[in-house]
Amino acid sequence: MKDKLHAHLSPHGQEHLLAFWDELDEADRRALADQIGSVDFGLIDRLYRAAHCAENWAELASRAEAPPALRLNDPHNRFSPAEARRRGDEALAAGQLGVILVAGGQGTRLGFDHPKGMYPIGPVSRATLFQILLEKIVARARQHGVRIPLYLMTSPATHAETVQYLKANDYFGLAAQDVNIFCQGTMPAVHAQTGRLLLADKANLFLSPDGHGGLLAALAASGGLDEMRRRDIRQLFYLQVDNPLVVMCDPEFVGYHLLSQSEISTQVVRKRRSRDKVGNVVMVDGRMRIIEYSDLNPLGDEIVERLGSDGTPIFWAGNTAVHVIETAFLERAARSDTALPFHVARKAVPHVDSTGRPVVPDEPNAIKFERFIFDLLPEARIGIVMEVDEQRIFAPVKNGPGERRDSPETVRAQMIALHRQWLEAAGCRVQPGVAVEISPLFAQDAEETAARVEPGLAVTRPRCFC
């Protein structure tokens, strides 16, 4: 086996991966051989060579224009909110909508040694992100008298625990046959100077998830696309696991998507500052795309703070990572070799050196390759942007406790403020400083809240309406 692997690795200069072969037992040898066999070394060679031809972000950003968008409360939008909601409700009632939930991340930044979806975020109930999001799917499905299937993507680091957790909690009300859990792929990391793959230890390559753009390949490999076809799922509501305020399968958003005949639609928020840490949705050469905030950071204010002909900022639209995607478009992209290109990330990657000694670098020493789902935007024949109210819809848990923004404390405060508004609009009196929470199974919005609570109700202590 060693000779065969050596012959396979030699044309790519990767023979060092067998340096410790003679020290391994039979099980470790088989595992290492399987890992080596799964790597497309020709692809790695091409990606490494391309990594040294960085995109000219200054030139790209200088050509960027603000995206055409359905702006919040703009009477000049092509369609009214009422029209959009009617069309979205029709699509939901037809049972042709599914949900894609990307949940491969761990709660490392939160000091939480589990999948991020298991993080307790409910301000009163301590419900986890998974519970809140899955119950939102259940609530929307009940509202329209249909079943809404969930396609949940994990990573190798979160897959087993996620499966166990959701099964133990009966998928929070979703039917087991409507929950499709699949694992994204991995890519090896290479040494930045040599292009040689790194070993995590003597028996294992250093592998990391291939990014949320790995969705296409993983969904196809798992049979998810085939199942969507069988179930006649025509649109997919895409979200990431960190946002408990998302309006699940938002009828208005779905309606705008369908009325516009869009192939992929994106929810955005108006950025507070030009250098906010969100991706920027823009138009470049007539195609929609996203420029990451990290790629704008090195650029001067004369580019980042440019104004359009109407006097509004070019880089105003912050990506929320919430999309509606046509299933047919996703299938077409899955058949393309170029729809989702790999991006380069330079990282500090721990590994073992040629003697087997562990190395923990302080500076970036390696290149990782990953794909991003938003690279589908320029592939779409028609795509739209819809602005939403950040305070009502967007509260991602991204930073650790104590941070000033996107932390557990700020997200819980945003949830409390929104649910307080719903209760007060329904005629309830909520004592100042009292935490309130509304389960999606109780109400999905202010209108449903008003139908469920008694006007004049006084809330004087923390309470979850479940």
C-alpha positions in Angstrom: 0.0 0.0 0.0 2.8 2.4 0.8 4.4 2.0 -2.6 1.1 2.6 -4.3 0.5 5.8 -2.2 4.0 7.0 -2.9 3.5 6.7 -6.6 0.2 8.6 -6.3 1.8 11.4 -4.3 5.1 11.8 -6.1 3.9 13.7 -9.2 2.6 16.4 -6.8 5.6 16.6 -4.5 3.5 15.4 -1.5 5.5 12.2 -0.5 6.1 13.7 2.9 2.6 12.7 3.9 4.0 9.1 4.3 7.0 10.2 6.5 5.6 8.4 9.6 4.0 5.5 7.9 6.2 2.9 9.5 5.3 4.2 12.9 1.5 3.8 12.4 -0.6 0.8 13.3 -2.8 -0.8 10.6 -6.0 1.2 11.5 -4.1 4.5 11.3 -2.5 3.5 8.0 -6.0 2.7 6.5 -7.3 6.0 7.8 -4.4 8.0 6.4 -4.7 6.2 3.1 -8.4 7.0 2.9 -7.7 10.7 3.6 -5.0 10.8 0.9 -7.3 9.1 -1.5 -10.0 11.7 -1.0 -7.8 14.6 -2.0 -7.8 16.0 -5.5 -4.2 16.8 -5.8 -4.5 18.3 -9.2 -7.1 20.7 -7.9 -4.8 21.6 -4.9 -1.9 22.3 -7.3 -4.1 24.6 -9.3 -5.5 26.4 -6.3 -2.1 26.9 -4.8 -0.7 28.4 -7.9 -3.8 30.7 -8.2 -3.4 31.7 -4.6 -0.6 34.0 -5.5 -2.7 35.9 -8.0 -4.8 37.8 -5.6 -8.0 39.7 -6.7 -7.4 43.4 -7.1 -10.0 44.5 -4.6 -9.2 48.2 -4.9 -9.9 48.1 -8.7 -13.0 46.0 -8.2 -14.4 48.2 -5.4 -13.8 51.3 -7.5 -16.1 49.9 -10.2 -18.8 48.8 -7.8 -22.2 50.4 -7.8 -25.0 50.2 -5.3 -27.4 47.3 -6.0 -30.9 47.9 -7.2 -33.0 47.1 -4.2 -36.5 47.0 -2.7 -35.9 49.6 0.0 -37.6 49.6 3.4 -40.8 51.5 3.3 -40.2 52.9 -0.1 -43.5 53.7 -1.9 -41.6 53.5 -5.3 -40.9 49.8 -5.0 -42.1 47.7 -7.9 -44.5 45.7 -5.7 -46.3 46.6 -2.5 -45.7 44.7 0.7 -49.3 43.5 0.6 -48.8 42.1 -3.0 -45.6 40.4 -1.9 -47.2 38.8 1.2 -50.1 37.5 -0.8 -47.8 35.9 -3.4 -45.6 34.5 -0.7 -48.5 33.0 1.2 -49.7 31.3 -2.0 -46.3 29.7 -2.5 -46.2 28.5 1.1 -49.7 27.1 0.9 -48.7 25.1 -2.2 -46.1 23.3 -0.1 -43.2 23.9 -2.5 -40.8 25.7 -0.1 -38.0 24.1 1.8 -35.4 25.4 4.3 -31.6 25.2 4.1 -30.0 25.7 7.5 -26.2 26.0 7.6 -25.0 24.9 11.0 -21.4 23.8 10.7 -19.9 26.2 13.2 -18.8 25.5 16.8 -19.4 27.9 19.7 -15.7 28.5 20.2 -15.9 32.3 20.4 -18.8 31.9 22.9 -16.7 29.8 25.2 -19.1 26.9 24.3 -17.5 23.6 23.4 -20.5 22.3 21.3 -22.1 23.1 18.0 -23.2 26.8 17.9 -26.8 25.7 17.3 -26.9 24.2 20.8 -26.1 27.5 22.4 -28.9 28.7 24.8 -30.0 32.1 23.6 -33.6 32.5 24.8 -33.6 35.4 27.3 -36.1 33.7 29.6 -36.5 30.1 28.4 -32.8 29.5 27.6 -34.0 27.9 24.4 -31.2 27.1 22.0 -30.6 28.5 18.6 -31.7 25.1 17.1 -34.9 25.0 19.1 -35.9 28.6 18.2 -35.2 28.1 14.5 -36.8 24.7 14.1 -39.9 25.8 16.0 -40.1 28.7 13.6 -40.3 26.2 10.8 -43.0 24.2 12.6 -45.0 27.4 13.3 -44.8 28.5 9.6 -45.8 25.0 8.4 -48.8 24.9 10.8 -49.9 28.4 9.7 -50.1 27.3 6.1 -51.2 23.7 6.7 -48.2 22.1 4.9 -45.0 20.3 5.7 -41.8 22.3 5.2 -38.7 20.1 4.9 -35.4 21.1 6.5 -32.0 20.5 4.9 -29.4 21.0 7.6 -25.7 21.1 6.8 -23.2 20.3 9.5 -19.4 20.0 9.5 -17.2 17.1 10.6 -16.7 18.9 13.9 -20.5 19.3 14.6 -22.2 16.5 12.8 -22.4 13.6 15.3 -23.4 15.9 18.2 -26.0 17.8 16.2 -27.6 14.5 15.0 -27.7 13.2 18.6 -29.1 16.5 20.0 -31.9 16.9 17.5 -32.9 13.3 17.7 -33.0 13.4 21.5 -35.3 16.5 21.3 -37.6 15.0 18.6 -36.5 17.6 16.1 -38.4 20.2 18.2 -41.7 19.2 16.5 -40.6 18.6 12.9 -41.4 15.1 11.6 -38.2 13.0 11.4 -38.9 12.4 7.7 -38.8 16.1 7.0 -35.3 16.6 8.6 -32.4 15.9 6.3 -29.0 16.3 8.0 -25.9 16.1 5.9 -22.2 16.9 6.4 -20.2 19.4 4.3 -16.9 18.4 2.8 -13.3 19.3 3.8 -10.2 20.6 2.2 -6.6 20.2 3.3 -4.4 23.2 4.3 -1.1 23.7 2.5 2.1 25.4 3.6 2.0 28.9 2.3 5.6 28.8 1.0 5.8 25.3 -0.4 2.3 24.2 -1.2 2.9 21.0 0.7 -0.1 19.6 2.6 0.1 19.9 6.4 -0.2 16.9 8.8 -2.3 17.6 11.9 -0.5 14.7 13.5 1.5 11.7 12.2 -1.6 9.9 11.0 -3.9 12.6 9.8 -4.0 15.4 7.3 -5.0 18.8 8.6 -8.5 19.2 7.1 -11.0 22.0 7.6 -14.6 22.5 6.4 -14.8 23.8 2.8 -17.0 26.8 3.6 -20.8 27.3 3.4 -20.3 27.1 -0.4 -19.6 23.4 0.1 -23.4 23.2 0.3 -23.8 22.4 -3.3 -21.5 19.4 -3.4 -22.7 18.1 0.0 -26.4 18.5 -0.9 -25.9 16.6 -4.1 -23.8 13.8 -2.6 -26.4 13.3 0.2 -29.3 12.9 -2.2 -30.8 16.1 -1.0 -31.3 17.5 -4.5 -32.9 14.3 -5.6 -35.3 14.4 -2.7 -36.2 18.1 -3.5 -37.1 17.0 -7.0 -39.3 14.2 -5.7 -41.1 16.5 -3.3 -41.4 19.2 -5.9 -39.6 21.7 -3.7 -39.2 24.8 -6.0 -37.8 27.4 -3.6 -35.4 27.2 -0.7 -35.2 29.6 2.2 -31.5 29.7 3.2 -30.2 30.9 6.5 -27.3 30.4 9.0 -27.8 29.1 12.5 -26.7 32.2 14.4 -29.7 34.5 13.8 -32.6 33.8 16.2 -34.6 36.9 14.9 -34.9 35.6 11.3 -38.4 35.7 10.0 -38.6 32.1 8.9 -39.8 31.5 5.3 -40.8 35.2 5.4 -43.9 35.4 3.1 -43.1 39.0 2.0 -39.5 38.1 1.1 -40.6 34.9 -0.8 -43.3 37.0 -2.6 -40.9 39.7 -3.7 -38.6 36.9 -5.0 -41.3 35.3 -7.0 -42.9 38.4 -8.3 -39.5 39.6 -9.6 -38.8 36.2 -11.2 -35.5 36.1 -9.3 -33.2 33.1 -9.2 -31.5 34.1 -5.9 -32.7 36.9 -3.6 -30.8 38.4 -0.7 -32.0 40.2 2.5 -29.8 43.1 3.5 -29.6 45.7 6.2 -28.5 49.3 5.9 -25.0 49.5 7.3 -24.5 51.8 10.3 -20.9 52.6 9.3 -19.0 52.2 6.1 -16.7 49.7 7.6 -19.2 47.5 9.5 -18.1 43.9 9.6 -20.6 42.5 7.1 -20.4 41.6 3.5 -21.3 44.3 1.0 -23.8 43.6 -1.7 -22.9 45.6 -4.8 -23.2 45.5 -8.6 -20.0 45.1 -10.6 -20.2 45.2 -14.4 -23.9 44.6 -14.3 -23.7 41.5 -12.0 -24.5 41.3 -8.3 -21.8 40.1 -6.0 -20.6 40.5 -2.4 -17.3 42.1 -1.4 -16.3 41.0 2.1 -15.6 43.7 4.7 -12.1 42.3 5.2 -11.3 43.0 1.5 -12.5 46.6 2.0 -10.5 47.2 5.2 -7.1 48.0 3.5 -8.8 50.4 1.0 -8.9 54.2 1.5 -12.0 56.1 2.5 -12.2 57.6 -1.0 -13.3 54.1 -2.2 -15.1 52.8 0.8 -17.2 55.9 1.4 -18.0 56.7 -2.2 -21.5 58.0 -3.0 -23.7 57.1 -5.9 -25.3 59.5 -8.3 -28.3 59.7 -6.0 -26.1 60.8 -3.1 -26.4 57.5 -1.1 -23.4 55.3 -0.2 -22.3 52.7 -2.7 -21.5 50.2 0.1 -24.8 50.6 2.1 -26.2 47.0 1.8 -25.0 44.6 4.5 -25.5 40.9 3.8 -27.6 39.1 6.4 -26.9 35.6 4.8 -30.6 35.1 4.3 -31.6 34.1 0.8 -34.4 32.6 -1.2 -33.0 30.4 -4.0 -34.7 28.7 -6.8 -34.1 24.9 -6.6 -33.7 24.8 -10.4 -31.0 27.4 -10.2 -29.2 25.4 -7.4 -29.3 22.3 -9.6 -27.9 24.2 -12.5 -25.1 25.6 -10.4 -24.3 22.1 -9.0 -23.6 20.9 -12.5 -21.2 23.8 -13.1 -17.4 23.6 -12.3 -17.1 27.3 -12.1 -20.2 28.5 -10.2 -18.6 28.4 -6.8 -14.8 29.2 -7.0 -12.5 28.5 -4.0 -11.3 31.5 -2.0 -7.9 31.7 -0.2 -7.6 32.3 3.5 -4.2 32.7 5.1 -4.3 31.2 8.6 -2.0 30.1 11.4 -2.4 26.3 11.3 -1.0 23.9 13.9 0.8 20.9 12.5 3.6 18.5 12.9 7.0 19.1 11.3 9.3 16.7 9.5 10.4 15.2 12.8 6.8 14.7 14.1 7.2 17.6 16.6 4.0 19.7 17.1 4.2 23.3 15.8 1.8 26.0 16.9 2.6 29.1 14.8 1.9 32.6 16.0 1.6 34.0 12.5 -0.2 32.8 9.3 1.8 29.9 7.9 -0.7 28.2 5.7 -3.4 28.6 3.1 -6.9 27.2 3.5 -9.4 26.9 0.6 -13.1 27.5 1.0 -16.2 28.3 -1.0 -18.9 30.8 -0.2 -22.6 30.4 -1.1 -22.9 34.1 -2.0 -20.7 33.5 -5.1 -23.9 32.2 -6.7 -25.1 35.8 -7.0 -23.3 36.7 -10.2 -24.4 33.4 -11.7 -28.1 34.3 -11.5 -29.9 35.6 -14.5 -32.1 37.7 -12.2 -31.3 38.5 -8.6 -32.9 41.0 -6.2 -32.0 42.7 -2.9 -34.6 43.4 -0.2 -33.8 45.7 2.7 -35.1 44.7 6.1 -35.2 46.3 9.6 -32.1 45.2 11.5 -33.7 45.6 14.9 -36.6 43.3 14.0 -34.9 40.7 11.8 -31.1 40.5 12.2 -29.4 39.6 15.4 -26.5 37.2 14.7 -24.6 35.7 17.7 -21.1 36.1 16.4 -19.0 37.5 19.2 -18.2 36.3 22.7 -19.9 37.4 25.9 -19.2 41.0 26.9 -18.6 42.3 23.3 -20.4 45.5 22.3 -22.1 44.0 19.3 -23.4 40.6 18.1 -22.8 39.1 21.6 -25.2 36.9 23.6 -26.1 39.9 25.7 -26.9 42.2 22.8 -28.8 39.5 21.0 -31.0 38.7 24.0 -31.6 42.4 24.6 -32.7 42.8 21.0 -35.1 39.8 21.4 -36.5 41.2 24.6 -37.1 44.6 22.9 -38.9 43.2 19.9 -41.1 40.9 22.0 -41.9 43.8 24.4 -43.0 45.8 21.3 -45.4 43.0 20.2 -46.9 42.7 23.7 -47.3 46.4 24.2 -48.9 46.7 20.7 -51.4 44.1 21.9 -52.3 46.3 24.8 -50.2 44.5 27.5 -48.3 46.5 30.1 -44.7 45.2 30.6 -42.9 46.6 33.6 -39.6 48.4 32.7 -36.6 46.2 32.9 -38.6 42.9 32.9 -37.4 40.3 30.4 -40.0 38.8 28.1 -39.8 36.2 25.4 -42.3 34.9 22.9 -41.9 31.4 21.5 -42.5 31.0 17.8 -45.0 28.3 18.7 -47.0 31.0 20.6 -46.8 33.8 18.0 -44.6 34.6 15.0 -45.3 38.4 14.9 -47.2 41.3 16.5 -50.4 40.3 14.8 -50.4 36.8 16.1 -49.4 38.0 19.5 -52.4 40.3 19.6 -54.7 37.4 18.8 -53.2 35.3 21.7 -52.9 37.7 24.7 -55.5 39.5 26.7 -55.4 43.3 26.4 -54.5 44.9 29.7 -52.3 42.0 30.8 -49.6 43.2 33.2 -46.2 41.5 33.0 -44.3 42.2 36.2 -41.7 39.4 36.2 -39.7 37.6 33.6 -42.0 35.6 31.4 -41.8 33.4 28.3 -45.0 33.1 26.3 -44.9 29.5 25.1 
